[in-house]
C-alpha cells in the first residue's frame, strides 16, 4: 500500500532530518523547559513554512514524547485573499494538520494606518491568538520563530534600535492571565527548514500581508526590508567567520554585566557609575 504524503513527511522529520531539525527542536524544548505535562498548547499557524513545520514537530513530539500534552492548531484569518487561504487549507490537508480557522478584520483595520502598520498588525494578531487559545482552554501558544529569527532580532536591536535585546524562548503574557508564549523551534536553523520544504516539494505562503503580497520574492536579496538587510549582513560576515551565527547567539547568553555601561530591568535603570568607586575599592582589598 502506498504511504500517504503526510506519513512520508513525518518519517523524514524523525529519520532524514533527525540531526538538522528534530534534534534542534528537542534541544530547544528541553533547554528552555517549554512544554510541561498536561499542557494544552495552541500551535499558531500563519501558513508559512516555519509554522507548518512547527505543527508537524509538535505532532511528532506528542506522539513519541515521554509525557502527555494536548494540541490545538489554530489559523487566524486576518483578511487573507481567497488564494492564500485556500493554500493554507490545502497544505494543512496534505500535512494532516487538523486546523481551526477563525476570522478577524485586522487587515481592514490597519489598511489606512500610515505609521508602523506592521507593529500594530503584529500586536493585534498576537492578541487575537491569545484570546482564541484561551477560549479553547489552552494555557500556551506556540509560534514558529526559529534560530535565524533570534539572531537577526539581536542585530536589528543593536543596529536599528540602539539596544541589546533578543527574542525570548518563552514569555508570560501580561494581558492574558495564565497564558504563556513559547517558541519551540528556537534552536532550528532556517536553511534546514527550507531544505525540508524543498525535499517534499511543499509550497507555503511567503508573506500573506495585504501590503506586501505583490512583492517579487525572487529578488528578495535586493529588497530593502530591515530584516532582509540584516540577513544580507550576516551572510557577508559568514564569509569571514563561519561561526558568526553561533557567536551572535552566544553574545546574549554570556553577558558580562561588569563590562556594561548601563542596563535596565523591570523599570529600574543601572549605570556603571552608580557603584564604580565601591567596586574599585572592593577589588583593591
C-alpha positions as CSV (number, residue, x, y, z in Angstrom):
1,X,0.0,0.0,0.0
2,X,1.4,3.4,-1.0
3,X,2.4,5.5,2.0
4,X,0.4,8.7,2.3
5,X,2.2,12.0,1.8
6,X,1.9,13.1,5.4
7,X,3.3,9.8,6.6
8,X,6.4,10.4,4.4
9,X,6.8,13.9,5.8
10,X,6.5,12.7,9.4
11,X,9.0,9.9,8.8
12,X,11.5,12.3,7.2
13,X,11.4,14.5,10.3
14,X,12.5,11.6,12.5
15,X,14.9,10.0,10.0
16,X,16.3,12.2,7.3
17,X,16.2,15.5,9.2
18,X,16.8,14.0,12.6
19,X,20.2,15.7,13.1
20,X,19.3,19.0,11.4
21,X,15.8,19.6,12.6
22,X,14.5,17.1,15.1
23,X,17.5,17.4,17.5
24,X,17.5,21.2,17.4
25,X,13.7,21.2,18.1
26,X,14.1,18.8,21.1
27,X,17.2,20.7,22.4
28,X,15.2,24.0,22.5
29,X,12.2,22.4,24.1
30,X,14.3,20.8,26.8
31,X,16.8,23.5,27.4
32,X,14.2,26.2,28.0
33,X,11.6,23.9,29.6
34,X,8.9,24.9,27.1
35,X,6.5,22.0,27.4
36,X,5.2,20.5,30.7
37,X,3.0,17.5,31.4
38,X,-0.8,18.2,30.8
39,X,-0.1,21.5,28.9
40,X,-2.7,22.4,26.4
41,X,-0.9,24.3,23.6
42,X,-2.4,26.3,20.7
43,X,0.0,25.9,17.8
44,X,-0.4,29.1,15.8
45,X,-0.2,28.6,12.0
46,X,0.3,31.5,9.6
47,X,0.6,29.4,6.5
48,X,4.3,29.8,6.1
49,X,7.0,27.1,6.2
50,X,8.0,27.8,9.8
51,X,4.6,27.4,11.4
52,X,3.7,24.5,9.3
53,X,6.8,22.6,10.2
54,X,6.2,23.6,13.9
55,X,2.8,21.9,13.7
56,X,4.4,18.7,12.4
57,X,7.1,18.8,15.1
58,X,4.6,19.2,17.8
59,X,2.5,16.4,16.5
60,X,5.6,14.1,16.4
61,X,6.6,15.1,20.0
62,X,3.1,14.5,21.2
63,X,3.2,11.0,19.5
64,X,6.7,10.0,20.7
65,X,7.2,12.1,23.8
66,X,7.5,10.9,27.4
67,X,4.5,12.7,28.8
68,X,1.0,13.8,27.8
69,X,0.1,17.2,26.5
70,X,-2.8,18.4,24.2
71,X,-2.6,20.4,21.0
72,X,-4.9,22.7,19.1
73,X,-3.9,24.0,15.7
74,X,-5.3,27.5,15.1
75,X,-5.2,29.6,12.0
76,X,-6.2,33.2,12.3
77,X,-7.5,34.7,9.1
78,X,-6.8,38.5,9.3
79,X,-8.2,39.1,5.8
80,X,-6.3,36.8,3.5
81,X,-7.1,36.7,-0.1
82,X,-9.1,33.6,-1.2
83,X,-6.0,32.2,-3.0
84,X,-3.8,32.5,0.2
85,X,-6.5,31.0,2.5
86,X,-7.0,28.1,0.0
87,X,-3.3,27.4,0.0
88,X,-3.2,27.2,3.8
89,X,-6.2,24.8,3.8
90,X,-4.6,22.7,1.0
91,X,-1.3,22.4,2.9
92,X,-2.9,21.6,6.1
93,X,-4.7,18.7,4.4
94,X,-1.5,17.4,2.8
95,X,0.3,17.6,6.2
96,X,-2.7,16.1,8.1
97,X,-3.0,19.0,10.4
98,X,-6.5,19.5,11.9
99,X,-6.6,23.3,11.8
100,X,-9.2,25.5,13.4
101,X,-9.7,28.7,11.3
102,X,-11.2,31.8,12.8
103,X,-11.8,35.2,11.1
104,X,-10.7,38.7,12.1
105,X,-10.7,42.0,10.3
106,X,-7.2,43.1,11.2
107,X,-6.1,43.9,7.6
108,X,-9.1,46.2,7.2
109,X,-8.3,48.0,10.4
110,X,-4.7,48.7,9.7
111,X,-5.0,49.4,5.9
112,X,-5.2,53.1,6.4
113,X,-2.6,53.3,9.2
114,X,0.5,55.2,7.9
115,X,2.8,54.9,11.0
116,X,4.0,51.5,12.0
117,X,1.1,49.4,10.4
118,X,3.2,46.2,10.8
119,X,3.7,46.8,14.5
120,X,0.0,47.4,15.1
121,X,-0.9,44.4,13.0
122,X,1.5,42.2,14.9
123,X,0.1,43.3,18.3
124,X,-3.4,42.8,17.2
125,X,-2.7,39.3,15.7
126,X,-1.0,38.3,18.9
127,X,-4.0,39.4,21.0
128,X,-6.4,37.5,18.8
129,X,-4.3,34.4,19.0
130,X,-4.2,34.6,22.8
131,X,-7.9,35.1,23.0
132,X,-8.7,32.2,20.8
133,X,-6.3,29.9,22.6
134,X,-7.8,30.8,25.9
135,X,-11.3,30.2,24.5
136,X,-10.1,26.7,23.6
137,X,-8.9,26.1,27.1
138,X,-5.2,26.4,26.2
139,X,-2.5,27.7,28.6
140,X,0.2,28.3,26.0
141,X,0.5,29.5,22.4
142,X,3.4,28.2,20.3
143,X,4.9,30.3,17.5
144,X,7.2,29.2,14.7
145,X,10.2,31.6,15.2
146,X,13.5,29.9,14.6
147,X,17.2,30.4,15.3
148,X,17.8,32.8,12.5
149,X,14.9,35.0,13.7
150,X,16.6,35.2,17.1
151,X,20.0,36.3,15.9
152,X,18.5,38.7,13.3
153,X,16.5,40.3,16.1
154,X,19.6,40.7,18.2
155,X,21.4,42.6,15.4
156,X,18.3,44.6,14.5
157,X,18.0,45.8,18.1
158,X,21.6,46.9,18.2
159,X,21.9,48.4,14.7
160,X,18.5,50.0,14.3
161,X,17.2,50.2,17.8
162,X,20.3,51.1,19.8
163,X,19.7,48.4,22.4
164,X,20.8,44.9,23.3
165,X,17.8,42.6,23.4
166,X,16.6,39.3,22.0
167,X,13.6,37.2,21.1
168,X,13.0,35.1,24.2
169,X,12.2,31.4,24.0
170,X,9.2,31.9,26.3
171,X,7.3,34.7,27.8
172,X,4.4,35.0,30.3
173,X,1.6,37.1,28.9
174,X,1.0,40.4,30.6
175,X,-2.5,40.8,29.3
176,X,-3.9,37.2,29.4
177,X,-3.5,35.8,32.9
178,X,-2.2,32.2,33.0
179,X,-1.1,32.3,29.3
180,X,2.4,31.8,28.1
181,X,4.1,32.1,24.7
182,X,6.6,29.5,23.7
183,X,9.0,29.2,20.7
184,X,9.8,25.5,20.3
185,X,11.9,26.0,17.1
186,X,14.3,28.3,18.9
187,X,17.3,26.1,18.0
188,X,16.3,25.1,14.5
189,X,18.1,26.8,11.5
190,X,16.1,28.3,8.7
191,X,18.2,26.7,6.0
192,X,17.2,23.3,7.3
193,X,13.5,24.3,7.3
194,X,13.9,25.4,3.6
195,X,15.7,22.1,2.8
196,X,12.8,20.1,4.4
197,X,10.1,22.0,2.4
198,X,12.0,21.7,-0.9
199,X,12.6,17.9,-0.3
200,X,8.9,17.3,-0.1
201,X,8.0,19.9,-2.9
202,X,5.9,21.8,-0.5
203,X,5.0,25.4,-1.4
204,X,3.9,27.6,1.5
205,X,2.9,31.3,1.8
206,X,5.9,33.6,1.8
207,X,4.0,36.7,3.1
208,X,0.3,36.9,3.1
209,X,0.2,40.5,4.2
210,X,-2.0,42.7,2.0
211,X,0.7,45.3,1.9
212,X,3.4,43.0,0.6
213,X,1.7,40.2,-1.3
214,X,2.7,41.7,-4.6
215,X,6.4,41.8,-3.9
216,X,8.6,39.8,-6.2
217,X,10.3,37.4,-3.8
218,X,12.6,36.1,-6.5
219,X,14.5,39.3,-5.9
220,X,14.4,39.3,-2.1
221,X,18.1,39.7,-1.8
222,X,17.8,43.2,-3.2
223,X,14.7,44.1,-1.2
224,X,15.1,47.0,1.2
225,X,13.4,45.5,4.3
226,X,15.2,45.9,7.6
227,X,15.2,42.2,8.3
228,X,16.5,41.3,4.8
229,X,19.3,43.9,5.2
230,X,20.3,42.0,8.4
231,X,20.1,38.6,6.6
232,X,22.4,40.0,3.9
233,X,24.8,41.4,6.6
234,X,25.0,38.0,8.4
235,X,25.6,36.3,5.0
236,X,28.5,38.6,4.3
237,X,30.0,38.2,7.8
238,X,29.8,34.4,7.5
239,X,32.3,34.5,4.6
240,X,35.0,35.6,7.0
241,X,33.7,33.8,10.1
242,X,31.7,30.5,9.7
243,X,30.7,30.7,13.4
244,X,29.2,34.1,13.1
245,X,25.6,33.0,13.8
246,X,26.6,30.9,16.9
247,X,28.7,33.8,18.2
248,X,25.8,36.3,17.8
249,X,23.5,33.9,19.7
250,X,26.1,33.3,22.4
251,X,26.6,37.0,22.9
252,X,23.2,37.3,24.7
253,X,23.8,34.1,26.8
254,X,27.2,35.3,28.0
255,X,26.6,38.9,29.0
256,X,29.2,40.3,31.5
257,X,27.3,42.9,33.4
258,X,30.6,44.3,34.9
259,X,31.6,45.5,31.5
260,X,28.2,47.0,30.5
261,X,27.9,50.8,30.7
262,X,24.2,50.6,31.6
263,X,21.2,48.3,31.6
264,X,17.6,48.3,32.9
265,X,15.4,45.7,34.3
266,X,11.8,45.8,35.5
267,X,11.7,49.6,35.1
268,X,14.9,50.2,37.1
269,X,18.0,51.6,35.3
270,X,21.6,50.9,36.3
271,X,24.7,52.9,35.2
272,X,28.2,51.6,35.8
273,X,29.0,54.9,37.6
274,X,26.4,54.1,40.3
275,X,28.8,51.8,42.1
276,X,32.1,52.5,40.2
277,X,34.1,53.6,43.2
278,X,32.8,51.0,45.5
279,X,33.6,48.2,43.1
280,X,37.1,49.5,42.6
281,X,37.7,49.6,46.4
282,X,36.4,46.0,46.8
283,X,38.9,44.8,44.2
284,X,41.8,46.5,46.0
285,X,41.0,44.8,49.3
